[in-house]
Amino acid sequence: MNHMPKKSCIAVLLLLTAFAAPGLGQNPAIDYLGFAWETGGFLPSESGDILWMTGTAGAIDPVFGIDLGVQEVTFYMYDLVSQGEVNVGGNNVMINYAGGYLDIYRDAAMNADWGVYPPNATSPGTFVDGTLMFRGAFTYLTVFVNLVGNGAYEGALDGIDGEILSEVCYDCAYTWGGTFLKGTGAQIPDGYDLQVDGLFELDGAIADEISTWGGVKSLYGN
């Protein structure tokens, strides 16, 4: 099983405790909002439960060549297998997930619809009906949850397919992280368990002339 690096683990624990916004780095990234669900609900997260998420981009670095006014960018995270909950103290729980994939699509239909009680007629269907920008396999995904069910998560992926690999960066590190809400303050459609807000980020061999992300300063301030 892949484990979260110690420094990242500490950083996420601090984030979970303070519920502060993660600082934006200097790497090209996509800001997304979505909703997740897990077999049997969340929490608890039992060993063998499967986690899914569908989401849409709210802001995107110019390096990706996408105008969100005429195309939508959608996300589908799927087939992540819970390894069960581990109490890490202070009323916090850690959950490691094994396997799983992330797909990112673009399309002009702009028809993404979460609906209710997924999987349903529109989710994930309307999130995977465009051109494949990225497909990655998770090397790890770790989730931290507090007593009321809110928390933070961080993961990394190996790129497998899609336009990002062929047109933007074929040898980057690809990371996936953010925060989520379960209880008060979350607006969650029926049948989903979590409201998710985070970043998909590239870190690697990108030419100097490629612009970095400066247009999402209010990511968690809205």
C-alpha positions as a LaTeX table, in Angstrom:
\begin{tabular}{lrrr}
\hline
Residue & $x$ (\AA) & $y$ (\AA) & $z$ (\AA) \\
\hline
Met1 & 0.00 & 0.00 & 0.00 \\
Asn2 & 1.26 & 3.54 & $-0.76$ \\
His3 & 1.40 & 5.87 & 2.19 \\
Met4 & 1.23 & 9.61 & 2.40 \\
Pro5 & 4.67 & 11.27 & 2.90 \\
Lys6 & 5.22 & 12.43 & 6.48 \\
Lys7 & 5.45 & 16.12 & 5.59 \\
Ser8 & 2.24 & 15.95 & 3.56 \\
Cys9 & 0.53 & 14.07 & 6.38 \\
Ile10 & 1.46 & 16.80 & 8.86 \\
Ala11 & 0.35 & 19.52 & 6.45 \\
Val12 & $-3.05$ & 17.93 & 5.93 \\
Leu13 & $-3.52$ & 17.43 & 9.66 \\
Leu14 & $-2.84$ & 21.13 & 10.19 \\
Leu15 & $-5.28$ & 21.98 & 7.41 \\
Leu16 & $-7.90$ & 19.72 & 8.92 \\
Thr17 & $-7.47$ & 21.27 & 12.34 \\
Ala18 & $-7.64$ & 24.87 & 11.19 \\
Phe19 & $-9.85$ & 24.48 & 8.11 \\
Ala20 & $-7.67$ & 27.04 & 6.42 \\
Ala21 & $-7.42$ & 27.37 & 2.66 \\
Pro22 & $-4.43$ & 25.60 & 1.12 \\
Gly23 & $-2.05$ & 28.07 & $-0.47$ \\
Leu24 & $-1.98$ & 28.14 & $-4.27$ \\
Gly25 & 1.34 & 27.06 & $-5.70$ \\
Gln26 & 3.09 & 28.26 & $-8.85$ \\
Asn27 & 2.14 & 25.22 & $-10.92$ \\
Pro28 & $-0.58$ & 25.02 & $-13.60$ \\
Ala29 & $-3.77$ & 23.78 & $-12.01$ \\
Ile30 & $-7.52$ & 23.34 & $-12.34$ \\
Asp31 & $-9.88$ & 24.39 & $-9.53$ \\
Tyr32 & $-12.88$ & 22.10 & $-9.18$ \\
Leu33 & $-16.05$ & 21.66 & $-7.15$ \\
Gly34 & $-17.83$ & 18.34 & $-6.90$ \\
Phe35 & $-19.79$ & 15.81 & $-4.88$ \\
Ala36 & $-18.64$ & 12.40 & $-3.72$ \\
Trp37 & $-20.34$ & 9.24 & $-2.54$ \\
Glu38 & $-19.16$ & 6.00 & $-0.99$ \\
Thr39 & $-20.62$ & 2.52 & $-0.68$ \\
Gly40 & $-22.93$ & 2.48 & 2.34 \\
Gly41 & $-22.40$ & 6.19 & 3.02 \\
Phe42 & $-19.59$ & 8.21 & 4.58 \\
Leu43 & $-18.88$ & 7.88 & 7.52 \\
Pro44 & $-18.07$ & 5.18 & 8.48 \\
Ser45 & $-15.67$ & 4.15 & 5.74 \\
Glu46 & $-15.40$ & 0.39 & 5.97 \\
Ser47 & $-12.58$ & $-1.61$ & 4.43 \\
Gly48 & $-13.64$ & $-2.50$ & 0.89 \\
Asp49 & $-16.05$ & 0.43 & 0.43 \\
Ile50 & $-15.76$ & 2.17 & $-2.95$ \\
Leu51 & $-15.42$ & 5.96 & $-3.35$ \\
Trp52 & $-16.58$ & 7.99 & $-6.39$ \\
Met53 & $-16.75$ & 11.70 & $-7.23$ \\
Thr54 & $-18.06$ & 13.83 & $-10.11$ \\
Gly55 & $-17.13$ & 17.49 & $-10.46$ \\
Thr56 & $-16.76$ & 20.56 & $-12.66$ \\
Ala57 & $-13.99$ & 23.11 & $-13.10$ \\
Gly58 & $-14.50$ & 26.62 & $-11.78$ \\
Ala59 & $-11.16$ & 28.04 & $-12.97$ \\
Ile60 & $-8.37$ & 26.73 & $-15.17$ \\
Asp61 & $-4.83$ & 27.78 & $-16.03$ \\
Pro62 & $-4.39$ & 29.20 & $-19.56$ \\
Val63 & $-1.81$ & 26.50 & $-20.33$ \\
Phe64 & $-4.67$ & 24.04 & $-20.85$ \\
Gly65 & $-6.14$ & 26.13 & $-23.67$ \\
Ile66 & $-9.72$ & 25.95 & $-22.41$ \\
Asp67 & $-12.25$ & 28.79 & $-22.31$ \\
Leu68 & $-14.77$ & 27.85 & $-19.62$ \\
Gly69 & $-17.24$ & 30.22 & $-21.23$ \\
Val70 & $-17.66$ & 27.89 & $-24.20$ \\
Gln71 & $-16.51$ & 24.53 & $-22.86$ \\
Glu72 & $-16.96$ & 22.79 & $-19.55$ \\
Val73 & $-14.28$ & 20.71 & $-17.87$ \\
Thr74 & $-15.57$ & 17.77 & $-15.87$ \\
Phe75 & $-14.06$ & 15.23 & $-13.48$ \\
Tyr76 & $-14.84$ & 11.63 & $-12.66$ \\
Met77 & $-12.96$ & 9.93 & $-9.81$ \\
Tyr78 & $-13.82$ & 6.26 & $-9.44$ \\
Asp79 & $-13.01$ & 2.79 & $-8.08$ \\
Leu80 & $-11.02$ & 3.90 & $-5.03$ \\
Val81 & $-11.12$ & 1.15 & $-2.41$ \\
Ser82 & $-11.18$ & 2.14 & 1.27 \\
Gln83 & $-8.64$ & 0.46 & 3.52 \\
Gly84 & $-10.75$ & 1.32 & 6.56 \\
Glu85 & $-10.58$ & 4.06 & 9.17 \\
Val86 & $-7.61$ & 4.67 & 11.46 \\
Asn87 & $-7.96$ & 6.92 & 14.52 \\
Val88 & $-5.02$ & 9.35 & 14.48 \\
Gly89 & $-5.97$ & 11.20 & 17.68 \\
Gly90 & $-7.72$ & 14.46 & 18.44 \\
Asn91 & $-11.03$ & 13.07 & 17.15 \\
Asn92 & $-9.48$ & 12.81 & 13.67 \\
Val93 & $-9.74$ & 9.77 & 11.41 \\
Met94 & $-7.41$ & 8.84 & 8.53 \\
Ile95 & $-8.54$ & 6.74 & 5.57 \\
Asn96 & $-6.17$ & 5.40 & 2.91 \\
Tyr97 & $-7.60$ & 4.35 & $-0.45$ \\
Ala98 & $-6.10$ & 1.84 & $-2.88$ \\
Gly99 & $-6.39$ & 1.77 & $-6.65$ \\
Gly100 & $-8.76$ & 4.08 & $-8.46$ \\
Tyr101 & $-8.67$ & 6.45 & $-11.41$ \\
Leu102 & $-9.33$ & 10.08 & $-12.29$ \\
Asp103 & $-10.71$ & 11.13 & $-15.69$ \\
Ile104 & $-10.93$ & 14.75 & $-16.86$ \\
Tyr105 & $-13.01$ & 15.69 & $-19.92$ \\
Arg106 & $-13.82$ & 18.84 & $-21.91$ \\
Asp107 & $-16.92$ & 19.38 & $-24.02$ \\
Ala108 & $-19.05$ & 22.13 & $-25.49$ \\
Ala109 & $-22.36$ & 20.61 & $-24.41$ \\
Met110 & $-21.98$ & 22.11 & $-20.91$ \\
Asn111 & $-24.57$ & 19.65 & $-19.65$ \\
Ala112 & $-23.00$ & 18.32 & $-16.45$ \\
Asp113 & $-25.79$ & 17.38 & $-14.04$ \\
Trp114 & $-25.31$ & 15.69 & $-10.66$ \\
Gly115 & $-28.91$ & 14.64 & $-10.27$ \\
Val116 & $-29.68$ & 12.65 & $-7.11$ \\
Tyr117 & $-28.79$ & 9.22 & $-5.73$ \\
Pro118 & $-25.81$ & 8.39 & $-7.96$ \\
Pro119 & $-25.05$ & 6.56 & $-10.08$ \\
Asn120 & $-28.03$ & 7.88 & $-12.02$ \\
Ala121 & $-29.07$ & 8.90 & $-15.53$ \\
Thr122 & $-26.77$ & 11.95 & $-15.54$ \\
Ser123 & $-23.96$ & 11.21 & $-13.07$ \\
Pro124 & $-21.44$ & 10.07 & $-14.07$ \\
Gly125 & $-22.79$ & 10.02 & $-17.66$ \\
Thr126 & $-22.77$ & 13.78 & $-18.32$ \\
Phe127 & $-19.30$ & 14.10 & $-16.76$ \\
Val128 & $-17.63$ & 11.65 & $-19.18$ \\
Asp129 & $-19.22$ & 12.56 & $-22.53$ \\
Gly130 & $-16.52$ & 14.77 & $-24.03$ \\
Thr131 & $-12.89$ & 14.69 & $-25.15$ \\
Leu132 & $-10.51$ & 13.02 & $-22.71$ \\
Met133 & $-8.04$ & 15.57 & $-21.32$ \\
Phe134 & $-6.48$ & 13.30 & $-18.69$ \\
Arg135 & $-6.69$ & 9.83 & $-17.26$ \\
Gly136 & $-4.57$ & 8.94 & $-14.27$ \\
Ala137 & $-4.18$ & 6.04 & $-11.87$ \\
Phe138 & $-3.92$ & 6.95 & $-8.20$ \\
Thr139 & $-0.67$ & 6.01 & $-6.49$ \\
Tyr140 & $-2.28$ & 7.02 & $-3.20$ \\
Leu141 & $-5.24$ & 8.94 & $-1.82$ \\
Thr142 & $-5.41$ & 9.80 & 1.88 \\
Val143 & $-8.38$ & 11.43 & 3.59 \\
Phe144 & $-8.49$ & 13.05 & 7.03 \\
Val145 & $-11.85$ & 13.54 & 8.73 \\
Asn146 & $-12.81$ & 15.34 & 11.93 \\
Leu147 & $-15.52$ & 14.53 & 14.44 \\
Val148 & $-18.33$ & 16.16 & 12.44 \\
Gly149 & $-17.31$ & 14.58 & 9.13 \\
Asn150 & $-15.49$ & 17.48 & 7.45 \\
Gly151 & $-11.87$ & 17.26 & 6.39 \\
Ala152 & $-9.14$ & 17.30 & 3.78 \\
Tyr153 & $-7.56$ & 14.94 & 1.27 \\
Glu154 & $-4.45$ & 14.59 & $-0.84$ \\
Gly155 & $-3.39$ & 12.19 & $-3.56$ \\
Ala156 & $-1.05$ & 11.64 & $-6.50$ \\
Leu157 & $-1.52$ & 10.05 & $-9.90$ \\
Asp158 & 0.43 & 8.43 & $-12.70$ \\
Gly159 & $-0.69$ & 9.81 & $-16.06$ \\
Ile160 & $-2.07$ & 7.17 & $-18.45$ \\
Asp161 & $-3.83$ & 8.94 & $-21.33$ \\
Gly162 & $-5.34$ & 12.18 & $-22.58$ \\
Glu163 & $-4.51$ & 15.52 & $-24.19$ \\
Ile164 & $-2.65$ & 16.86 & $-21.15$ \\
Leu165 & $-0.01$ & 14.16 & $-21.55$ \\
Ser166 & 0.43 & 14.70 & $-25.28$ \\
Glu167 & 0.02 & 18.49 & $-25.47$ \\
Val168 & 0.92 & 20.01 & $-22.08$ \\
Cys169 & 3.21 & 17.83 & $-19.99$ \\
Tyr170 & 3.99 & 14.17 & $-20.57$ \\
Asp171 & 6.35 & 13.68 & $-17.61$ \\
Cys172 & 4.73 & 15.77 & $-14.88$ \\
Ala173 & 3.78 & 14.79 & $-11.38$ \\
Tyr174 & $-0.01$ & 15.04 & $-11.07$ \\
Thr175 & $-1.55$ & 15.85 & $-7.69$ \\
Trp176 & $-5.12$ & 15.98 & $-6.41$ \\
Gly177 & $-6.20$ & 17.54 & $-3.13$ \\
Gly178 & $-8.53$ & 19.85 & $-1.28$ \\
Thr179 & $-11.15$ & 20.01 & 1.43 \\
Phe180 & $-14.66$ & 18.66 & 1.86 \\
Leu181 & $-17.81$ & 19.27 & 3.86 \\
Lys182 & $-20.33$ & 16.75 & 5.07 \\
Gly183 & $-22.48$ & 18.61 & 7.59 \\
Thr184 & $-23.43$ & 22.23 & 8.25 \\
Gly185 & $-22.50$ & 24.57 & 5.42 \\
Ala186 & $-22.58$ & 21.95 & 2.69 \\
Gln187 & $-25.20$ & 21.97 & $-0.06$ \\
Ile188 & $-25.23$ & 18.32 & $-1.06$ \\
Pro189 & $-27.71$ & 16.74 & $-3.51$ \\
Asp190 & $-29.64$ & 13.78 & $-2.14$ \\
Gly191 & $-27.67$ & 10.56 & $-2.33$ \\
Tyr192 & $-24.23$ & 12.18 & $-2.24$ \\
Asp193 & $-22.11$ & 12.17 & 0.92 \\
Leu194 & $-19.61$ & 15.02 & 0.54 \\
Gln195 & $-19.18$ & 18.43 & $-1.05$ \\
Val196 & $-15.62$ & 18.61 & $-2.43$ \\
Asp197 & $-13.51$ & 21.68 & $-3.30$ \\
Gly198 & $-9.95$ & 21.29 & $-4.53$ \\
Leu199 & $-7.17$ & 21.42 & $-7.11$ \\
Phe200 & $-5.78$ & 19.19 & $-9.82$ \\
Glu201 & $-2.19$ & 20.34 & $-10.23$ \\
Leu202 & 0.75 & 19.71 & $-12.55$ \\
Asp203 & 4.31 & 19.77 & $-11.26$ \\
Gly204 & 7.09 & 18.87 & $-13.64$ \\
Ala205 & 8.97 & 19.63 & $-16.84$ \\
Ile206 & 6.96 & 22.53 & $-18.26$ \\
Ala207 & 8.60 & 25.17 & $-20.47$ \\
Asp208 & 9.42 & 28.50 & $-18.82$ \\
Glu209 & 7.16 & 30.43 & $-21.19$ \\
Ile210 & 4.06 & 28.56 & $-20.01$ \\
Ser211 & 2.10 & 30.86 & $-17.72$ \\
Thr212 & 1.35 & 29.84 & $-14.16$ \\
Trp213 & $-1.93$ & 30.13 & $-12.35$ \\
Gly214 & $-2.89$ & 33.59 & $-11.13$ \\
Gly215 & $-6.64$ & 33.69 & $-11.74$ \\
Val216 & $-8.09$ & 31.75 & $-8.84$ \\
Lys217 & $-7.02$ & 33.79 & $-5.81$ \\
Ser218 & $-10.43$ & 33.38 & $-4.23$ \\
Leu219 & $-10.54$ & 29.58 & $-4.51$ \\
Tyr220 & $-11.75$ & 28.99 & $-0.96$ \\
Gly221 & $-12.86$ & 32.53 & $-0.20$ \\
Asn222 & $-16.25$ & 32.34 & $-1.93$ \\
\hline
\end{tabular}
